[in-house]
Amino acid sequence: VVGRAIIRDLYSDAEAARLLSMVTMIFSIAPAIAPVVGGWIVSFFDWRAIFLALCVYTVALGWFSWKHLPETVPKERRQPFNPRFLAQSYGAIFSSFLFHMKAGVVAFNFAGLFLYISSAPVLLPEHLGLGPSQFAWLFVPTVSGIFLGALAANRMAGKMTFARQIRVGFFFMLGAITFNVAYHSFLPPALPWSVAHMFFFTFGSSIIAPGATLLALDLFPHIRGTVASCQSFVTTLMGAIVAGVISPMLSHSVLALALGQAGFALLALACWATARRYRRQKIRDGHPMP
């Protein structure tokens, strides 16, 4: 949350998009590194040492941020930290139609990804016959797509508009869901076809994310940190609904999962198209829009 706000405070459109995509690349590497580090800790200490290591890491990170991370908002633009102002800010953000549409793009894209991640304990062993040591069949293409999509977004930044970049991302996502639904409509689940689409789905999603995030933050430039927290709340809430409700409903069938993911991707596309149409209409009516 704070990282996204800091990036937008300090950098313009293209540079901010490059840095956001770089953050995504780093995040995509973390799931690969974390188990290795955890394995090292467990090989030398008791498993409880993992929690101690997390505590030490958190304290060290907090200390480093306190000492070396300056406030990036100029004094004249800083807002008071009080309940009334926060309530007004949250009210303004959550009453914004454009915020819901732009936050919905990121949230529904994440839901399409998280549907498969949360369904992995059923999808991989029951439908694909894989054991716990073979979960890489799903996570390698997924993480690779996130990393390479973020790298592509990094290269695109400044060379095309956010709108065009987002269209490119949706092209890959729609191709992925079309193949996935078509395959499982006629053929039984099988490797690698039942998981191959995840590379292209996450590749497209990672291309979309920087532009969609920055466009949402720019709706309220004076409270970008609050906007970032609201955007994260929407995405996290969607993840909770997917894991707790939708995944258990759909994981009995790979075709149902494919249709669910396709539905989320189409909802994300609908949010984006609606936001674009709403913005154009407001501009025609003489209302300035970010």
Sequence and secondary structure as in RCSB ss.txt:
>XXXX:A:sequence
VVGRAIIRDLYSDAEAARLLSMVTMIFSIAPAIAPVVGGWIVSFFDWRAIFLALCVYTVALGWFSWKHLPETVPK
ERRQPFNPRFLAQSYGAIFSSFLFHMKAGVVAFNFAGLFLYISSAPVLLPEHLGLGPSQFAWLFVPTVSGIFLGA
LAANRMAGKMTFARQIRVGFFFMLGAITFNVAYHSFLPPALPWSVAHMFFFTFGSSIIAPGATLLALDLFPHIRG
TVASCQSFVTTLMGAIVAGVISPMLSHSVLALALGQAGFALLALACWATARRYRRQKIRDGHPMP
>XXXX:A:secstr
 HHHHHHHHH  HHHHHHHHHHHHHHHHHHHHHHHHHHHHHHHHS TTHHHHHHHHHHHHHHHHHHHH    S G
GG    SHHHHHHHHHHHHT HHHHHHHHHHHHHHHHHHHHHHHHHHIIIIIS   GGGTHHHHHHHHHHHHHHH
HHHHHHBTTB HHHHHHHHHHHHHHHHHHHHHHHHHS   TTHHHHHHHHHHHHHHHHHHHHHHHHHTTSGGGHH
HHHHHHHHHHHHHHHHIIIIIHHHHTT HHHHHHHHHHHHHHHHHHHHHHHHHHHHHHHTT    
